[in-house]
Amino acid sequence: MKLAVIQAGEAEQIGIVKDGKILPVPDAPGMIELIGSFESYRPTLLSRQASSEGWLDLGEVTLGAPVKRPGKILAIGLNYADHIAESGRDTPKQQMWFLKASSSAAGPYDAIQLPKVSPDSVDYEVELVAVIGKGGRHISRQDAPGAVFGYCVGNDVSVRDWQGHSPQWSVAKSFDTHSPIGPWITLSDDMPDPHGLAIRCAVNGEVRQNSNTANLVFDVWAQIAYLSQAMTLEPGDLIFTGTPGGVGWARRPQTFFKPGDICRCEIEGLGFIEGTCVPE
């Protein structure tokens, strides 16, 4: 099952996505509540999904961020070998984490702002995003798959000069609109193992990043086990699992977003997100 959020002004509605169409579910709660109580809603959603009535073409609706205000957005750095190499760093012995502000979450096709304070240093990072479901504390690697509700595509948009202001990256990674996610959540029932998916990012049609989630240094299960030692993972929390090589910062010459650039991030089986870069 794939679940999306239909955006109509400030109002939001859950929708089931299937075969290029979407079925609004007007009586479903918000996504975080739905995730937290999913087992009680699952029979209703499965019944609705089997219905032949009420489906709309995806082009008829505007999709919002599947989780508009996650409790936590956690992101790991230096987690693909080629990205580590282009960064000139050694492979980390421990996982390297930072937080992105929940207010940076954006919809799958929303514009990407080039901020007033740094319009010429904004970079792309395609990432597999794990959406926490059951969650919990001290989750073992063996139990980690059961903690995940589903997966989507993310772009860890980064303001590179601000990233150099401090050894802590959180502010540089938290500008408004700089965590676009979507286009929907593919439930873990349909994606039991997210390792082995083609992952790519293109800017104006030019492929800049092209890898596979099999190349994660610390895989998703290791990430969940590590994080849950420190904090309770809660329904709707987002885990950005790392980006492969090819980021604009590492290119020679460096290549950052310009107004009008179109950035498309895509992961096999999960769909794509696409944003146009605009001045703030």
C-alpha positions as CSV (number, residue, x, y, z in Angstrom):
1,M,0.0,0.0,0.0
2,K,1.1,3.6,-0.8
3,L,-0.3,6.5,1.3
4,A,-0.1,10.1,0.3
5,V,-1.3,13.4,1.6
6,I,-3.6,15.5,-0.6
7,Q,-3.1,19.2,0.0
8,A,-5.9,21.7,-0.5
9,G,-4.9,25.0,0.9
10,E,-4.3,24.4,4.6
11,A,-6.5,21.3,4.6
12,E,-5.0,17.9,4.2
13,Q,-6.4,14.5,3.5
14,I,-5.0,11.0,3.4
15,G,-5.1,9.2,0.0
16,I,-4.4,5.7,-1.2
17,V,-2.2,5.6,-4.3
18,K,-2.5,2.8,-6.8
19,D,-1.7,2.4,-10.5
20,G,-1.4,6.2,-11.2
21,K,-4.6,7.0,-9.3
22,I,-5.4,8.2,-5.8
23,L,-8.4,7.5,-3.6
24,P,-9.1,10.2,-1.0
25,V,-10.0,8.8,2.5
26,P,-11.9,11.7,4.1
27,D,-12.5,10.0,7.4
28,A,-8.8,9.1,8.0
29,P,-6.9,11.0,10.7
30,G,-3.7,12.9,10.1
31,M,-0.7,10.9,9.0
32,I,1.1,10.8,12.3
33,E,-2.0,9.6,14.1
34,L,-2.7,7.1,11.4
35,I,0.8,5.7,11.6
36,G,0.5,5.5,15.4
37,S,-2.8,3.5,15.3
38,F,-2.3,1.9,11.9
39,E,-3.4,-1.6,12.9
40,S,-6.8,-0.3,13.8
41,Y,-7.2,1.5,10.5
42,R,-5.6,-1.2,8.3
43,P,-8.8,-3.2,7.6
44,T,-10.7,0.0,6.5
45,L,-7.9,1.1,4.2
46,L,-7.5,-2.3,2.6
47,S,-11.3,-2.4,2.0
48,R,-11.2,1.1,0.5
49,Q,-8.2,0.1,-1.7
50,A,-10.2,-2.8,-3.1
51,S,-13.1,-0.4,-4.1
52,S,-13.5,0.6,-7.7
53,E,-15.2,3.9,-7.0
54,G,-13.9,7.4,-6.1
55,W,-10.5,7.1,-7.6
56,L,-8.9,10.3,-9.1
57,D,-6.0,10.7,-11.5
58,L,-2.9,11.8,-9.6
59,G,-2.6,14.8,-11.8
60,E,-6.0,16.1,-10.5
61,V,-4.6,16.6,-6.9
62,T,-1.7,18.4,-5.2
63,L,0.4,16.2,-3.0
64,G,1.8,17.5,0.2
65,A,4.6,16.2,2.4
66,P,3.5,12.8,3.6
67,V,4.5,13.9,7.1
68,K,4.1,17.6,7.3
69,R,5.6,18.2,10.8
70,P,7.5,15.1,11.9
71,G,8.5,15.0,15.5
72,K,12.1,14.4,14.5
73,I,14.1,14.5,11.3
74,L,17.3,12.6,11.8
75,A,20.0,12.5,9.1
76,I,23.2,10.6,8.8
77,G,26.4,11.9,7.2
78,L,29.1,10.2,5.2
79,N,27.2,6.9,4.6
80,Y,28.1,5.9,1.0
81,A,31.7,5.0,0.2
82,D,31.8,7.2,-2.9
83,H,30.5,10.2,-1.0
84,I,33.1,9.6,1.8
85,A,35.8,9.5,-0.9
86,E,34.7,12.7,-2.6
87,S,34.6,14.4,0.8
88,G,38.2,13.4,1.5
89,R,37.3,11.7,4.8
90,D,38.0,8.3,6.3
91,T,35.1,5.9,6.6
92,P,33.5,6.7,10.0
93,K,33.9,4.1,12.7
94,Q,30.7,5.4,14.3
95,Q,27.5,6.7,12.8
96,M,27.6,10.5,12.3
97,W,24.1,12.1,12.9
98,F,22.6,15.6,12.8
99,L,19.1,16.9,13.2
100,K,17.1,18.8,10.5
101,A,14.3,21.1,11.8
102,S,10.8,19.7,11.3
103,S,9.9,23.0,9.8
104,S,12.2,22.2,6.8
105,A,9.8,19.5,5.6
106,A,8.2,20.2,2.2
107,G,6.1,18.5,-0.3
108,P,7.4,16.3,-3.1
109,Y,6.9,19.0,-5.8
110,D,7.3,22.1,-3.8
111,A,9.7,24.8,-4.8
112,I,13.2,24.7,-3.3
113,Q,14.1,28.1,-1.9
114,L,17.5,29.7,-2.5
115,P,17.7,31.6,0.7
116,K,18.4,35.4,0.8
117,V,21.5,34.9,3.0
118,S,23.1,32.3,0.7
119,P,21.5,32.0,-2.8
120,D,24.6,30.6,-4.5
121,S,25.6,27.7,-2.2
122,V,22.6,25.4,-2.2
123,D,23.3,21.8,-2.9
124,Y,21.3,18.5,-3.5
125,E,21.5,15.2,-1.7
126,V,19.1,12.4,-2.7
127,E,18.3,10.1,0.1
128,L,16.2,7.1,1.0
129,V,13.9,8.1,3.9
130,A,12.6,5.6,6.5
131,V,9.4,6.6,8.2
132,I,9.2,5.2,11.7
133,G,6.0,3.3,12.6
134,K,6.0,1.3,15.8
135,G,9.3,2.7,16.9
136,G,10.5,2.4,20.4
137,R,13.7,2.4,22.5
138,H,16.7,0.0,22.4
139,I,15.5,-1.7,19.2
140,S,17.8,-4.5,18.2
141,R,19.0,-4.9,14.6
142,Q,16.9,-8.0,14.4
143,D,13.7,-6.1,15.4
144,A,14.5,-2.9,13.4
145,P,12.5,-3.9,10.3
146,G,9.3,-4.0,12.5
147,A,9.9,-0.4,13.7
148,V,9.5,1.0,10.1
149,F,6.2,2.1,8.8
150,G,7.4,2.7,5.2
151,Y,9.8,4.5,2.9
152,C,9.9,7.6,0.7
153,V,12.3,9.7,-1.3
154,G,14.0,12.7,0.3
155,N,16.4,15.5,-0.7
156,D,18.7,16.6,2.1
157,V,19.1,20.1,0.6
158,S,22.2,21.7,2.1
159,V,23.4,25.3,2.3
160,R,27.2,24.6,2.0
161,D,28.7,27.9,3.1
162,W,26.5,27.8,6.3
163,Q,27.6,24.2,6.7
164,G,31.1,25.6,7.2
165,H,30.0,28.0,10.0
166,S,30.1,25.3,12.6
167,P,31.1,21.7,13.1
168,Q,27.4,21.1,13.8
169,W,25.5,20.9,10.5
170,S,21.9,21.3,11.8
171,V,21.3,24.9,10.9
172,A,22.8,24.6,7.4
173,K,20.5,21.6,6.8
174,S,17.3,23.2,8.2
175,F,16.4,26.1,6.0
176,D,12.7,26.2,5.0
177,T,11.8,23.9,2.1
178,H,15.1,22.0,2.4
179,S,13.7,18.6,3.4
180,P,11.3,17.7,0.5
181,I,9.9,14.2,0.9
182,G,7.5,12.0,-0.9
183,P,5.8,11.5,-3.2
184,W,4.1,9.1,-0.9
185,I,5.0,6.5,1.8
186,T,5.4,3.0,0.4
187,L,4.5,0.8,3.4
188,S,7.1,-1.7,4.6
189,D,4.7,-4.5,3.8
190,D,5.4,-3.7,0.1
191,M,9.1,-3.0,0.7
192,P,10.3,-5.4,3.4
193,D,14.0,-4.8,2.5
194,P,15.0,-1.3,1.3
195,H,18.6,-2.4,0.5
196,G,19.2,-2.9,-3.2
197,L,17.3,0.0,-4.7
198,A,18.6,2.2,-7.5
199,I,18.9,5.8,-6.3
200,R,19.6,8.8,-8.4
201,C,19.4,12.6,-8.6
202,A,19.3,14.7,-11.8
203,V,19.5,18.5,-12.2
204,N,17.9,19.8,-15.4
205,G,17.9,16.2,-16.7
206,E,21.7,15.7,-16.1
207,V,22.2,12.7,-13.7
208,R,24.5,13.9,-10.9
209,Q,24.1,11.0,-8.4
210,N,23.6,7.4,-9.4
211,S,24.0,4.5,-6.9
212,N,22.2,1.8,-5.0
213,T,21.0,1.6,-1.4
214,A,23.0,-1.7,-1.2
215,N,26.0,0.6,-0.9
216,L,25.0,2.1,2.5
217,V,28.0,1.9,4.9
218,F,25.6,1.6,7.9
219,D,22.3,0.1,6.6
220,V,18.9,1.1,7.8
221,W,18.6,-1.6,10.5
222,A,22.0,-0.5,12.0
223,Q,20.8,3.1,11.9
224,I,17.6,2.3,13.8
225,A,19.5,0.2,16.4
226,Y,22.0,2.9,17.0
227,L,19.6,5.8,17.3
228,S,17.2,4.0,19.5
229,Q,19.9,3.5,22.1
230,A,19.8,7.3,22.6
231,M,16.2,8.3,22.0
232,T,12.7,6.9,21.6
233,L,11.8,6.7,18.0
234,E,8.2,7.7,17.5
235,P,5.5,7.3,14.8
236,G,6.2,9.7,11.9
237,D,9.8,10.3,12.7
238,L,11.9,10.5,9.6
239,I,15.4,9.0,9.1
240,F,17.4,10.4,6.1
241,T,19.7,7.4,5.5
242,G,22.6,9.1,3.6
243,T,23.5,10.3,0.2
244,P,25.7,8.8,-2.5
245,G,28.6,10.6,-4.3
246,G,28.1,13.3,-6.9
247,V,27.0,16.2,-4.8
248,G,27.6,19.7,-6.2
249,W,30.1,20.6,-3.5
250,A,32.5,17.9,-4.6
251,R,32.3,18.6,-8.3
252,R,35.1,20.5,-10.0
253,P,34.2,23.2,-10.5
254,Q,31.6,23.2,-7.7
255,T,28.1,23.2,-9.1
256,F,25.3,24.6,-6.9
257,F,21.6,25.4,-7.7
258,K,20.7,28.4,-9.8
259,P,17.2,29.9,-10.1
260,G,15.1,27.8,-12.4
261,D,17.0,24.6,-11.9
262,I,14.8,21.5,-11.6
263,C,16.0,18.8,-9.2
264,R,14.6,15.3,-9.5
265,C,15.3,12.7,-6.9
266,E,14.2,9.1,-7.6
267,I,14.4,5.7,-5.9
268,E,13.5,2.5,-7.5
269,G,10.0,1.3,-6.4
270,L,9.3,4.5,-4.4
271,G,8.7,7.1,-7.1
272,F,10.3,10.5,-7.5
273,I,10.2,14.0,-6.1
274,E,11.0,17.1,-8.2
275,G,11.4,20.7,-7.2
276,T,12.2,23.9,-9.0
277,C,14.7,26.3,-7.4
278,V,13.4,29.8,-6.7
279,P,14.9,32.8,-4.9
280,E,13.4,33.2,-1.4
